[in-house]
C-alpha cells in the first residue's frame, strides 16, 4: 500500500510567532512531534515547515516582497540564514528520535517567476523518500525571474510537492483546531464550491506570505488537482498519522 | 565586459587533508582568500570548494561510492553534514570580508545518474551572480538514479557550472603550483592532444573522487567545450583575479 505522506508543521506551531519573542523555537513541541513520527518508521514521509518568527522579520526589514535589487540583496542571505537556523532545529529534533531527516533548502535548487515556483525538480526528493529518508523543506527566500527574489511559503511548497511527488496524504498541523469560522467553530469540510460560504476568522499572526487565506487558496488548488488535505491542531498529529478522527478541517475535491 | 569567473578552492587548500587531522579548517587561508576577493567587488563570481578532510572520511566509512541502500542511507546525512560545516566556514570567512556569499548545497537541488549530474538547473545561480551575490557550492553527496546516492566532486561541479552558466574564466587554487610532472616541474599548457605526454605526479592525498586525474579529466572535458581553465597555487589567487601570470597550468582547447 502506498501511503506517501506530507506533514506540514505551521510556523506558529514550532516557533513563538507573537510579537516580542522573535526567534524562539518551541523545542518541546518539536520533540513531541518527533516522538509521534518515530512510531511510524515505515511511512514514506516528507515534512514541510513554515518560517514562523524566523525569516519573516528579515523579509520585512529588507522589503523582500517588494522585489530584490542590488540595494536590498543582503536580505536574501539574512532571511535565508534565519529559516535555515529553524530548519536545523527541526532536523535535530527529528534525528534525535531516530528519524532519518535530511534538510532541503528551496533557495539552493528552486527558482520562481513572480512569486510562483517554476519547473521545480523532484527526482532527488522522490529518491530520498523511496530510500526511507525524510526530506524536511521549509518556506524560504528564492530567486525570482521577475522580482529578483521572493518568499515561497510552506503552503505553496505543499501544493507543488504534493502534486509533483504524487503524495497520497497531506496534513497540516496548526495552532488552531482547523479552519475556523468567525464564531470559532471548525469548518469540517471545505470544497471550492462551498468556500464562499465560509467567513474565515483571523489567525492573529503577522505573515508576509498571507496567513490563513493564502493557505486555503493553496489547499483548494491542491483539491482542484484531486488531492485532499487535512488541517488539524498540532496535538492531533498522531490521530492524522494513524488515520483517525482529528476534529479538524478536510479540504476536498468537488464531488463528481 | 563580461568577466564571469569561477574560482575553485581545492579541499586540500582550505582544510588539513593529511591523515590524523580530519576536520581541521585552514581559517588563515580562507581569510587571506576572502581579503583578495574583496578587492574585486564588481567581478561576477561563483565559488566552488572541495570537501577536503570534511566528507571524505564519512563517505568512506559508509561506502557511499559503492552505492546507497536502506542499509547505509545514514551516510547521506553524515557526509552532507560534514561538507555543510566546511561550507559554513567558507561562507563566514567571505562574508566577514564584505562578500555577499550565499551557500548552495548540491544535495538540496541536484540529482545524478551513475555518478554524473543530470539536468542540473542554473536559473537561480545565474540570477544570484547577476545580482552581485556569490554562490558558494561544494563537493557533496547527491541522490543518484542508479546508485541510490553518489559523491559529486567540486571538479565535476566546475565543469557543469562553467558550461551551464557560460562562465568566462575558470581558476583552480590548489596546494601545488599547478599540474606537476613526475620530476616536479609545472606543466604550463595542457591540451587533449598533448595530455598523453604528461606523467602526472601523485598529489599524495586520499580523495574518494579521484584526485588530480579526475580533476584533469573534468578540465579537459571543459576545454573540449571551448572553455579554458587555469590551475595555480593558492598564493596566486590575486594574480589569477588580476589576469596576471601565476606560474601555473593552463588547460586549453585544441588550437584550430
Contacts between the chains, C-beta under 8 A, distances in Angstrom:
chain1	res1	chain2	res2	distance
A	68	B	131	7.0
A	69	B	131	7.4
A	70	B	131	6.2
A	70	B	132	5.4
A	73	B	100	6.3
A	73	B	131	5.2
A	73	B	132	6.3
A	73	B	133	6.1
A	74	B	100	6.6
A	76	B	102	6.6
A	76	B	131	7.9
A	76	B	133	6.6
A	77	B	95	7.5
A	77	B	100	6.8
A	77	B	101	7.6
A	77	B	102	5.5
A	77	B	133	7.7
A	80	B	102	7.2
A	95	B	77	7.4
A	100	B	73	6.2
A	100	B	74	6.6
A	100	B	77	6.8
A	101	B	77	7.6
A	102	B	76	6.6
A	102	B	77	5.5
A	102	B	80	7.2
A	102	B	107	7.4
A	103	B	108	7.3
A	104	B	107	8.0
A	104	B	108	5.0
A	105	B	105	6.9
A	105	B	108	5.2
A	107	B	102	7.5
A	107	B	104	8.0
A	107	B	124	7.4
A	108	B	103	7.3
A	108	B	104	5.0
A	108	B	105	5.2
A	108	B	108	3.9
A	108	B	109	5.1
A	108	B	124	8.0
A	109	B	108	5.0
A	109	B	109	1.6
A	109	B	110	6.9
A	109	B	121	6.7
A	109	B	124	7.3
A	110	B	109	6.9
A	110	B	124	6.6
A	111	B	121	6.9
A	111	B	123	4.2
A	111	B	124	4.4
A	111	B	127	7.1
A	118	B	123	7.9
A	119	B	121	7.4
A	121	B	109	6.7
A	121	B	111	6.9
A	121	B	119	7.3
A	121	B	121	6.4
A	123	B	111	4.2
A	123	B	118	8.0
A	123	B	143	7.2
A	123	B	145	7.2
A	124	B	107	7.4
A	124	B	109	7.3
A	124	B	110	6.7
A	124	B	111	4.4
A	124	B	142	6.8
A	124	B	143	4.1
A	127	B	111	7.1
A	127	B	143	4.2
A	127	B	144	7.7
A	127	B	145	7.1
A	127	B	148	7.4
A	127	B	149	8.0
A	128	B	143	6.1
A	131	B	68	7.0
A	131	B	69	7.4
A	131	B	70	6.2
A	131	B	73	5.2
A	131	B	76	8.0
A	131	B	143	8.0
A	131	B	148	6.3
A	131	B	149	7.9
A	132	B	70	5.4
A	132	B	73	6.3
A	133	B	73	6.1
A	133	B	76	6.6
A	133	B	77	7.7
A	142	B	124	6.8
A	143	B	123	7.2
A	143	B	124	4.1
A	143	B	127	4.2
A	143	B	128	6.1
A	143	B	131	8.0
A	144	B	127	7.7
A	145	B	123	7.2
A	145	B	127	7.1
A	148	B	127	7.4
A	148	B	131	6.3
A	149	B	127	8.0
A	149	B	131	7.9
